[in-house]
Amino acid sequence: MNSQIPTRQSSLSLQILDILVERIRNGEYPAESLLPPETQLAEEYKVSRATIRSAFDHLVTMGLIMRRQGIGTFVRRLSNISDQLNHFIEFFELIRDNGHQPGFEQLSAELIEPRPDLAQNLSLDAGLRVLRVHKVFLADGDPIIFCINHIPQWVFQDVYTPAEAIQPGLTEPFFDFFENRCNQRISNYVSSVRADILRNCPYSSPFNKMDPLTPVLIIDNIGFNYEDRPIHQSIEYHPANLMNFKLIRSR
């Protein structure tokens, strides 16, 4: 194994962090593998144990490793979850297909008067309300995706009362809610993707154990039915390196 010896031009712990992240990403340290002990890495990189410990602390906040008391430090399996952006799939299926136990928590749900930009995105007339649902998806008990759903009331008003609409878990499984219960099959999505850091996200509480500087991928989706009418807007927050995304682009 060829070691990359850090220089003294910037923080040693951040240089070590970059090296360890790359080793995790390229499979040199596979998922669920035991990382070398701090003393071994300190000797390999010619740095102090405190420097290695600081790099490990950053890896923990990024969700890439976990410490097991009395055993050692392991690479988390969450770093291997893969999602193809050109396909839409239930988050439960996505998490399960990647070998994890899926979970779900509905943090809040309420019927609201939409802001002008939301009303425009959903082609809503004045006076029509929207169901807003905050939810977090879990993999093996750990939060991995935070999602905000906005669903026009006309989509479900013939099926559910306002009181029923805000009940926990009503809109899951998500596609089943639209297609089999509301008779609104989703035809396609128009999505925008951008990057930010956790501290700039308005709803970061599910990930409050992470470093505020953790990178976040934000995906904003508008789903349309087969009449080309928008039936929901969803904003997904994917923090850290918990998921890998693939996109197939063709001419």
N, C-alpha and C positions, 0 to 999 in steps of 0.2 A: 504493500500500500504506500503510495507516494504522499507524503504529508505536505500540506500547504502551510508554510511557516508565516504567520502574520508579521506585518511590518509595524513600525511605531508611528506611522503617519496619522492614524485615527484610533478611536477607541478599540483596544484589543478585544474586549468582550464582544463588540459588534462585528469585528472581523471573524472571530471564532463562530459567532452566530451565523454569519453568512455561509461559512464553510459547512457547518452542521446542517443547515437548511438544505444546501445543495446535495449533501450526502443522503438526506432523507428523500428528497425529490427524485434522485436518480436511482434509488433502490439499494444503495450501498449499505444503508441502515433500513432494512425492510420493516413493514408494519409488524408490530408486536415483538420486534427484536429487542434484546437488551443492549442498551448503549454501553460503551466502555466506561469504566469508573472514572471519576473526576481526576484521580491521581494519574491514571494512564494517559488521559488526554492532556493534562497539564505538562507531563513529560514529553509527549509527542510534539506539542506546539511550543514548548519552551516558555510557558507562561505559568502564573500562579493558579492554585486551586480556586481562589476567589474569582479569578477571571472566568474560569470554566463554569463555576457556579452561577455567575451573573448571566452567562450565555444560556445556561439551562433554564434559569428563571424566565428569560424571554421566550424560550421555546414552549414553556408551560403556558404562558399567557396567550401565545399564538395557537394553542390547542394541538401542537404537534407531538408533544411527549407527556408522559405522566410518571410521577414518582410513586413507588410502592415501598412503604416503610419496611426497612430491614431486608429488602430484596434487591432493589436497584431502580434504574430509570429506563422506561420502555417507550418505543415509538407507538403512537396511537394509531389505531386502525382507521380513524376518521380521515386521515390524510389521503386515503385511497378512494374515496367516494367519487364516482365519475358521473357526469351528466352531459348529454348531448343537447346543446342549445337549440338545434334545429328540430327537435322532437319535444312535444309536451307530454309529460307523464306525471301521474300522481306522486307526490313526495313520499307517501308511505311505500309505494312500489319501488321508487328510486332507492330509498334507504335500505329496504329489505333485500333488493336485488344485489346490493353491494355488501351483503353479509352482515348487516346490523339489525338490531331490534328497533323498529320504528316506534316513535311515541309522538304525542300531540298534546298541547295545552292551549286552550282558548283563553286569552288574557282579558278580552273585553268584546262586547258587541252592543251596538246601539243604532237606532235609526236617526239619521241626521239630515239637516238641510245642506245640500252640497255647496261647496265653494264654486264660484263662477268657472274656474278652470276645470274642475271635476265635472260640473254639469255639461260643459262644452265637450269634454272627452267622451262622455257617455250619451251625448245628444239628448239631453233631458230638457223638457219644457219646465217653465217656472212652476214651483210648488210641488214638484215630485221629489220624494225623499229617497235616501240611499242607505242601505245597510252597510255599516262599517264594522269589520271584524279584525281584531288583532290576534294573531296566533303565532305560536312557535312550534317548530318541529324538532324532535329529538332523535338522536341515534345512540343507542345503548345508554339512554338516560341523560345524554349531554345535548344542550341546545346547538343546533347546526344551521337552521334557517329561520329567520323571522319574516313574517309575511303580513301585509295589510291588504285586505280584500274590500273593494267597494262594489256593491251589487244593487242596481236600481230596484226599487220596491215593485215595479210592474212585473219584474221577472218572476216573483214568487207570491204575489198578493192573492192569486186565485187558489193557492195551495196552503199557505201558512198565514196565520194572523201575525200582527206585529209582535205580540208576546211570544209566540212560538219561534219567530225568526231569530230572536236573540238568545235562544237556548244554546248551551255549550255543545259544540260538535255538530250542529245542525247542517252546516255547509260541507261537512266531510263525509265520505270521500267527495272531493270537489267536483269532478266531472260527473259523478253520479247525481249530485245535487241538481246540476243544470239539466242533464240529458234525460234522466229517468224520473225525476220528481217534478221538475219545472217545465219539461218538454221544450227545452232550449238547448239544442245540440250546438257545441262549439265547433265552428268551421275553421277558424284560423286566428292567429295572434299577430299583432303588430307590437314589437318590443324595442325598447331602447336600453342600452347597457352603459354604465359608467362606473368609475372607481372613486372611492373616497376613503376617509379614515373613520374609525368608530366614533370618535368624539364629535364629529360633524353630523352624525345621523340622529334624527329626532327621536328615534325609539331604540335606544341601545341597552335598556335595562336587562333584557334576557342574557346579555353578554357582559354584565358588569364586572366579572372576574378577569376580563381580558384587558390588556394594555389599551388605553384610549387611542394610541397611535396605530392600532391594528388595522391593516388594510381591509376594506369591505367592497365587494362587488355588488352593485345595485342594479336590479333588473326590473324595469317598469313595463308591464304588459297590459294591453287592451285586447280582450277576447271578443270575437264577433260570432253571431249565429249565421245560419245559412241564408238569411235575408240581408246580410251585411249590416246588421244592427248591433252596436256594442252592448254587451250584456254584463261585462264586469271589467274593472280595472284592478290590477294587483301589483303591489310593489314588494319585491323580494330583497332581503338583505342577507348576503352570504359573507360572513366575516372570516378573516385569516385564510389559512391554507387547508380548510376542512374539506373542500371539494375541488375536483378537477373538472374543467369544462371543455367540451369539444364542439366544434362547429364545422359542418361540412358546407363548403362554398363551391358553387359551380358556375361556369360561364353560360 
